[in-house]
Amino acid sequence: MNDLTQQDATQNNSLDTLSQLHELLVSKSLDRVSDLLTEMHPAEIADFLECLPGKSRKKIWGLISVDREGDVLAHLQDAVRSELLEHMQPQEVAEATKDLETDDVADIIQDLPEGVQDTVLLSMGEQNRLRLASVLSYPEDTAGGLMNTDVISIRADVTLDVVTRYLRRVENIPEKTDNLMVVDRENQYLGALSVIDILIGDPEASVGELMKEESGISADLSASEVAKVFEQRDLVSAAVVNGNGILLGRITVDDVVDVIQEEAEHAVRSMAGLGDDDMFAPIFTSTKRRAVWLGINLATAFLGAAVIGRFEDTIQQLVALAVLMPIVAGMGGVAGSQTLTIAIRGIALGHLNKSNAMALMLKESAVGLLNGLMWACVVSVIVVFWFDDTSLGFIIGLAMMINLIVAAFAGAVIPMGLNRYGIDPAIAGGVLLTTVTDVVGFMTFLGLASLFLVS
Amino acid sequence: MNDLTQQDATQNNSLDTLSQLHELLVSKSLDRVSDLLTEMHPAEIADFLECLPGKSRKKIWGLISVDREGDVLAHLQDAVRSELLEHMQPQEVAEATKDLETDDVADIIQDLPEGVQDTVLLSMGEQNRLRLASVLSYPEDTAGGLMNTDVISIRADVTLDVVTRYLRRVENIPEKTDNLMVVDRENQYLGALSVIDILIGDPEASVGELMKEESGISADLSASEVAKVFEQRDLVSAAVVNGNGILLGRITVDDVVDVIQEEAEHAVRSMAGLGDDDMFAPIFTSTKRRAVWLGINLATAFLGAAVIGRFEDTIQQLVALAVLMPIVAGMGGVAGSQTLTIAIRGIALGHLNKSNAMALMLKESAVGLLNGLMWACVVSVIVVFWFDDTSLGFIIGLAMMINLIVAAFAGAVIPMGLNRYGIDPAIAGGVLLTTVTDVVGFMTFLGLASLFLVS
């Protein structure tokens, strides 16, 4: 029996299994860990491996039987998979992947060092190698890279009865076969015939009469466009064709779900400058990846410092400015990042384009102005009471309002500009934005103060 | 013919359609807009509406025929949908939703004001109302709220031949029917029988012989747990049962894809304090939503200012401190947010728990220490050259190292602590973290300076 029944049961089960596994690991009862692992679904094992620090990961990996290694690898996230693959022999990789679907094998092969790739390919059967070659000839993030090549195709002129008898002879009907692909003599894709229609249709009717004509997804289409098509049309599977309309393979919805997950995570990680970092990546790998981001931020921080440096005399005369200036810069950063997030998302979804860019900028600037007005008043009042200085209160309010409007404007313009030059706004947008809000925040506040407050 | 064929073709098509629509809107040729809309897929219209500022949105919405309104509503994101529903008559809502699947109707109904909900429910047919009531009795974000009630169920003791004949008489076979649900006399769920197996199996075989026994998803299971089950097991559809194992309905993978999308977006928006903001929400709505976040950040910014305020004398004596202090605080914020992102993601995926929390804290602190050492050296050297002051260089390096280690530690501890108290770390984590890194950054840098640099 499958154990999907009760929430508490499932959650407790998996929690129990996890803490049990952990205790067994600590007490070094590897035999019992091994027993538990054989009862787990490959996806659960993959999940478990992702939770483990590097050392334990390798220990557990050693306990998984070779015939399940492939399934587990297919469910692992890229970073963890590469780490484990580094320590596997080509022969072992070939053995582990031999029963997987072509797209999963392709994913794994692409994570291998080049020399090892060839060895693995050579140790495969002829048919599998040819299939794999067709998937590998397309980049990983295109329809061609996502597709499976094990497709059942039929001709338009046969009857449903013939199709049914043919299906009974097919040894392994691919998973999630909701449609059969209809092709002509040249393997040109014509359309799909649903399994349900074969079942309930007149056995003497021809495939051509019942099939739904359509033209398939181009193998060059990017993975995110494929995801969009699946989402908009609620598809379970779709045919993949080359430029001449020849049927190459089939994409199923489970691969699309992975694409959606990965894109979402990519966006979150990119904004934090994390790259493909996993929770228990080796310390030096993590340090190196994050150092780049810290370095870039340090450079921009010095830019802000240089602006402050120009007002050293002003600060000397009125130290309250040093106390308050981070507030002006910080509020700009927060307001700007809200607009930035909206704009980045709009770009990712294809919702933001030339036709509505101006409308977004106007709207965001208006929001910036309103929030600027409101919080400027609040800050002014607080500062007047704190420092007993009306002019200082007025000036911080004015500076904050200016910075919030600039922030909203920059939060909309920066990602659109980056996107036009082919730079991922999720990666570079945040740094650029805080540079702007810091510089403008310090400059307006200290500048206004030097003009009106000190002599 | 479906138009999925070529990437360029598809992209250009949709871009062309969009800019064409935009131009027509500007030139007020509403008749031609209306023509274009009838050719578009409801999902594309929904997409288009999401790109439009509020006013144009209402104008376009008025051009969509009532029989397509339901499909478009089903594809819209919540915020935009609620906005449009506000201006619809209950009768119109009832009419628009009458051909939708139960789960889509339930989603829409839940967005209506309470009084209107009842009117819509009353204007429905008896059967639809009962079905809907069963979905509405579960929260939106559970298996029960996601399910459809139009399920084909069969008994275990009939033959495949009987099933096939029965299916031929069913008027509307629900979309994405890959399995039929097998139940007993009391409607207790027993397992699933795939359509393929009915097609290729011996017509005289019984359903019970060929079905796959399983126990279905509990209606109480949270939507994110449902998504996990679908992802791990690569499901297309799954049965939903109540606490007694009685079959209630069916969840299909397209609903799960929506859940995954929404969760991913929720995470990104929460971190920016955006709530359910859409790109063209009315200006006042956006201002109000974001104001809350700005207010919270202002309060924490004043906390940082208060810390600086305690060192006014020190700054007066050495203004370079004011110039450099934002660098120390800022670098801590960046390093901390990297750890925070990793930890929040680990918690969301259920990867981070008691058994590996300590390991993560140690790893992150080590990364913080290494990056702290490295960047402390860089900063020290730059500062020594800039201000010609060795002690100042030493002190900023030391302060930065301390702040980066604290940041890494706080980035791991804060989300775990918030999660324990049931607070979403994606919402509150960022503010808390920057408060810590600001306060610690200012305190160590200015504190060390007041001890060792000034008299």
Chai-1 contact restraints between the chains, C-beta under 6 A:
chainA,res_idxA,chainB,res_idxB,connection_type,confidence,min_distance_angstrom,max_distance_angstrom,comment,restraint_id
A,M1,B,E213,contact,1.0,0.0,6.0,A-B,restraint_1
A,M1,B,S215,contact,1.0,0.0,6.0,A-B,restraint_2
A,N2,B,E214,contact,1.0,0.0,6.0,A-B,restraint_3
A,N2,B,S215,contact,1.0,0.0,6.0,A-B,restraint_4
A,L4,B,I217,contact,1.0,0.0,6.0,A-B,restraint_5
A,L4,B,V229,contact,1.0,0.0,6.0,A-B,restraint_6
A,T5,B,S215,contact,1.0,0.0,6.0,A-B,restraint_7
A,T5,B,S218,contact,1.0,0.0,6.0,A-B,restraint_8
A,Q6,B,S218,contact,1.0,0.0,6.0,A-B,restraint_9
A,Q7,B,S218,contact,1.0,0.0,6.0,A-B,restraint_10
A,Q7,B,D220,contact,1.0,0.0,6.0,A-B,restraint_11
A,Q7,B,L221,contact,1.0,0.0,6.0,A-B,restraint_12
A,S19,B,S355,contact,1.0,0.0,6.0,A-B,restraint_13
A,H22,B,S355,contact,1.0,0.0,6.0,A-B,restraint_14
A,A43,B,Q232,contact,1.0,0.0,6.0,A-B,restraint_15
A,E50,B,H351,contact,1.0,0.0,6.0,A-B,restraint_16
A,C51,B,H351,contact,1.0,0.0,6.0,A-B,restraint_17
A,C51,B,N356,contact,1.0,0.0,6.0,A-B,restraint_18
A,P53,B,A359,contact,1.0,0.0,6.0,A-B,restraint_19
A,L167,B,I200,contact,1.0,0.0,6.0,A-B,restraint_20
A,R168,B,I200,contact,1.0,0.0,6.0,A-B,restraint_21
A,I173,B,I196,contact,1.0,0.0,6.0,A-B,restraint_22
A,K176,B,V236,contact,1.0,0.0,6.0,A-B,restraint_23
A,D178,B,D178,contact,1.0,0.0,6.0,A-B,restraint_24
A,V195,B,V195,contact,1.0,0.0,6.0,A-B,restraint_25
A,V195,B,I196,contact,1.0,0.0,6.0,A-B,restraint_26
A,I196,B,I173,contact,1.0,0.0,6.0,A-B,restraint_27
A,I196,B,V195,contact,1.0,0.0,6.0,A-B,restraint_28
A,L199,B,L199,contact,1.0,0.0,6.0,A-B,restraint_29
A,I200,B,L167,contact,1.0,0.0,6.0,A-B,restraint_30
A,I200,B,R168,contact,1.0,0.0,6.0,A-B,restraint_31
A,E213,B,M1,contact,1.0,0.0,6.0,A-B,restraint_32
A,E214,B,N2,contact,1.0,0.0,6.0,A-B,restraint_33
A,S215,B,M1,contact,1.0,0.0,6.0,A-B,restraint_34
A,S215,B,N2,contact,1.0,0.0,6.0,A-B,restraint_35
A,S215,B,T5,contact,1.0,0.0,6.0,A-B,restraint_36
A,I217,B,L4,contact,1.0,0.0,6.0,A-B,restraint_37
A,S218,B,T5,contact,1.0,0.0,6.0,A-B,restraint_38
A,S218,B,Q6,contact,1.0,0.0,6.0,A-B,restraint_39
A,S218,B,Q7,contact,1.0,0.0,6.0,A-B,restraint_40
A,D220,B,Q7,contact,1.0,0.0,6.0,A-B,restraint_41
A,L221,B,Q7,contact,1.0,0.0,6.0,A-B,restraint_42
A,V229,B,L4,contact,1.0,0.0,6.0,A-B,restraint_43
A,E231,B,V257,contact,1.0,0.0,6.0,A-B,restraint_44
A,Q232,B,A43,contact,1.0,0.0,6.0,A-B,restraint_45
A,D234,B,D254,contact,1.0,0.0,6.0,A-B,restraint_46
A,V236,B,K176,contact,1.0,0.0,6.0,A-B,restraint_47
A,V236,B,V236,contact,1.0,0.0,6.0,A-B,restraint_48
A,V253,B,V253,contact,1.0,0.0,6.0,A-B,restraint_49
A,D254,B,D234,contact,1.0,0.0,6.0,A-B,restraint_50
A,V257,B,E231,contact,1.0,0.0,6.0,A-B,restraint_51
A,I260,B,I260,contact,1.0,0.0,6.0,A-B,restraint_52
A,A264,B,A264,contact,1.0,0.0,6.0,A-B,restraint_53
A,V268,B,V268,contact,1.0,0.0,6.0,A-B,restraint_54
A,A272,B,S337,contact,1.0,0.0,6.0,A-B,restraint_55
A,A272,B,Q338,contact,1.0,0.0,6.0,A-B,restraint_56
A,A272,B,T341,contact,1.0,0.0,6.0,A-B,restraint_57
A,L274,B,Q338,contact,1.0,0.0,6.0,A-B,restraint_58
A,M279,B,I342,contact,1.0,0.0,6.0,A-B,restraint_59
A,M279,B,G346,contact,1.0,0.0,6.0,A-B,restraint_60
A,I283,B,A366,contact,1.0,0.0,6.0,A-B,restraint_61
A,I283,B,V367,contact,1.0,0.0,6.0,A-B,restraint_62
A,S286,B,V367,contact,1.0,0.0,6.0,A-B,restraint_63
A,T287,B,V367,contact,1.0,0.0,6.0,A-B,restraint_64
A,T287,B,L370,contact,1.0,0.0,6.0,A-B,restraint_65
A,T287,B,N371,contact,1.0,0.0,6.0,A-B,restraint_66
A,R290,B,Q338,contact,1.0,0.0,6.0,A-B,restraint_67
A,A291,B,N371,contact,1.0,0.0,6.0,A-B,restraint_68
A,L294,B,V334,contact,1.0,0.0,6.0,A-B,restraint_69
A,L294,B,N371,contact,1.0,0.0,6.0,A-B,restraint_70
A,L294,B,W375,contact,1.0,0.0,6.0,A-B,restraint_71
A,N297,B,V334,contact,1.0,0.0,6.0,A-B,restraint_72
A,A301,B,I327,contact,1.0,0.0,6.0,A-B,restraint_73
A,A301,B,G330,contact,1.0,0.0,6.0,A-B,restraint_74
A,G304,B,P326,contact,1.0,0.0,6.0,A-B,restraint_75
A,A305,B,V323,contact,1.0,0.0,6.0,A-B,restraint_76
A,A305,B,L324,contact,1.0,0.0,6.0,A-B,restraint_77
A,A305,B,I327,contact,1.0,0.0,6.0,A-B,restraint_78
A,I308,B,V323,contact,1.0,0.0,6.0,A-B,restraint_79
A,G309,B,V323,contact,1.0,0.0,6.0,A-B,restraint_80
A,E312,B,V319,contact,1.0,0.0,6.0,A-B,restraint_81
A,I315,B,V319,contact,1.0,0.0,6.0,A-B,restraint_82
A,I315,B,A322,contact,1.0,0.0,6.0,A-B,restraint_83
A,Q316,B,V319,contact,1.0,0.0,6.0,A-B,restraint_84
A,V319,B,E312,contact,1.0,0.0,6.0,A-B,restraint_85
A,V319,B,I315,contact,1.0,0.0,6.0,A-B,restraint_86
A,V319,B,Q316,contact,1.0,0.0,6.0,A-B,restraint_87
A,A322,B,I315,contact,1.0,0.0,6.0,A-B,restraint_88
A,A322,B,A322,contact,1.0,0.0,6.0,A-B,restraint_89
A,V323,B,A305,contact,1.0,0.0,6.0,A-B,restraint_90
A,V323,B,I308,contact,1.0,0.0,6.0,A-B,restraint_91
A,V323,B,G309,contact,1.0,0.0,6.0,A-B,restraint_92
A,L324,B,A305,contact,1.0,0.0,6.0,A-B,restraint_93
A,P326,B,G304,contact,1.0,0.0,6.0,A-B,restraint_94
A,P326,B,P326,contact,1.0,0.0,6.0,A-B,restraint_95
A,I327,B,A301,contact,1.0,0.0,6.0,A-B,restraint_96
A,I327,B,A305,contact,1.0,0.0,6.0,A-B,restraint_97
A,G330,B,A301,contact,1.0,0.0,6.0,A-B,restraint_98
A,V334,B,L294,contact,1.0,0.0,6.0,A-B,restraint_99
A,V334,B,N297,contact,1.0,0.0,6.0,A-B,restraint_100
A,S337,B,A272,contact,1.0,0.0,6.0,A-B,restraint_101
A,Q338,B,A272,contact,1.0,0.0,6.0,A-B,restraint_102
A,Q338,B,L274,contact,1.0,0.0,6.0,A-B,restraint_103
A,Q338,B,R290,contact,1.0,0.0,6.0,A-B,restraint_104
A,T341,B,A272,contact,1.0,0.0,6.0,A-B,restraint_105
A,I342,B,M279,contact,1.0,0.0,6.0,A-B,restraint_106
A,G346,B,M279,contact,1.0,0.0,6.0,A-B,restraint_107
A,H351,B,E50,contact,1.0,0.0,6.0,A-B,restraint_108
A,H351,B,C51,contact,1.0,0.0,6.0,A-B,restraint_109
A,S355,B,S19,contact,1.0,0.0,6.0,A-B,restraint_110
A,S355,B,H22,contact,1.0,0.0,6.0,A-B,restraint_111
A,N356,B,C51,contact,1.0,0.0,6.0,A-B,restraint_112
A,A359,B,P53,contact,1.0,0.0,6.0,A-B,restraint_113
A,A366,B,I283,contact,1.0,0.0,6.0,A-B,restraint_114
A,V367,B,I283,contact,1.0,0.0,6.0,A-B,restraint_115
A,V367,B,S286,contact,1.0,0.0,6.0,A-B,restraint_116
A,V367,B,T287,contact,1.0,0.0,6.0,A-B,restraint_117
A,L370,B,T287,contact,1.0,0.0,6.0,A-B,restraint_118
A,N371,B,T287,contact,1.0,0.0,6.0,A-B,restraint_119
A,N371,B,A291,contact,1.0,0.0,6.0,A-B,restraint_120
A,N371,B,L294,contact,1.0,0.0,6.0,A-B,restraint_121
A,W375,B,L294,contact,1.0,0.0,6.0,A-B,restraint_122
